[in-house]
Amino acid sequence: MLEIILLLATVSFLFIISGFFITLKQYKEIKNIKTILTTKKENEKTTSENSIPMQLDLSVLNNLLASGINKGTNSGNENSKSEKTK
C-alpha cells in the first residue's frame, strides 16, 4: 500500500514539474511574440509618418478589381492553351 502511494506521489510530482516547464516555455513564446508585434507596430508607425496616405475612390477600386480579374482569366486561358499544345 505504501508503494502505491509513493508511486502516485512521484507520478503527480512529475506531472506538476512537466506542467511548470510547459507553462514556462509558452510564456517565453508569448513574450517573443509580444516583442515581435511591438517592433512591427513601431515600424509601421515610422513608415506611415513618412508616407503620404492615399485614398481610393470606389470607381478606382472597381477598376483595380476588374483589371485583376481580367488578368486572372487571361492567364488561365494562356495556361489551358499551353496544356493543349503539349
C-alpha positions, -999 to 999 in steps of 0.1 A, spaced: 0 0 0 28 24 8 45 16 -25 13 26 -44 10 59 -26 47 66 -32 43 58 -69 12 80 -72 30 108 -54 60 105 -77 38 105 -109 18 135 -97 51 154 -89 64 146 -124 31 159 -139 34 191 -119 70 197 -129 62 190 -166 33 214 -164 55 240 -150 81 236 -178 54 237 -205 39 269 -190 74 284 -188 80 275 -225 47 290 -235 54 322 -215 87 326 -234 70 322 -267 43 347 -258 70 371 -247 88 367 -281 55 372 -300 48 404 -280 83 418 -288 78 410 -325 44 426 -326 56 458 -308 86 462 -331 63 456 -361 39 482 -347 67 507 -342 80 501 -377 45 507 -392 42 540 -372 76 552 -386 67 542 -422 32 557 -420 46 590 -408 69 593 -438 45 582 -464 16 601 -480 -17 585 -472 -36 575 -504 -74 574 -506 -91 552 -532 -124 561 -547 -149 534 -553 -145 537 -591 -107 533 -588 -112 503 -566 -137 487 -590 -112 493 -619 -84 477 -600 -106 447 -592 -117 444 -628 -82 445 -641 -71 419 -616 -100 396 -626 -92 401 -663 -55 393 -657 -65 362 -638 -88 349 -666 -63 357 -693 -36 338 -675 -60 309 -671 -67 309 -708 -30 310 -716 -23 281 -693 -51 260 -709 -37 268 -744 -2 258 -734 -15 225 -719 -34 218 -752 -3 223 -773 17 198 -752 
